[in-house]
């Protein structure tokens, strides 16, 4: 089941950005930066953890460090139903 960005935000997800530093497979003394961005749940970040598990299992670049920034844009408490409509002429 796929949800839109708005639906994910209404379910408590927030925009998560991860800076992933990893060692280049052919040149292990060099670090490369990969930026990952997706909606995820703080503070456990299950989507990011799944991606990092995939990285460790399937890719050759050894992870060095991960820096996370998370922003909850819309929360359920900010969404209210309106009972009436006001029309100005």
Secondary structure, 3 states (H helix, E strand, C coil): CCCCHHHHHHCCCEEEEEEEEEECCCCCCCEEEEEEEEEECCCCCHHHHHHHHHHHHHCCCCEEEEEEEEECCCCHHHCCCCCCCCCCC
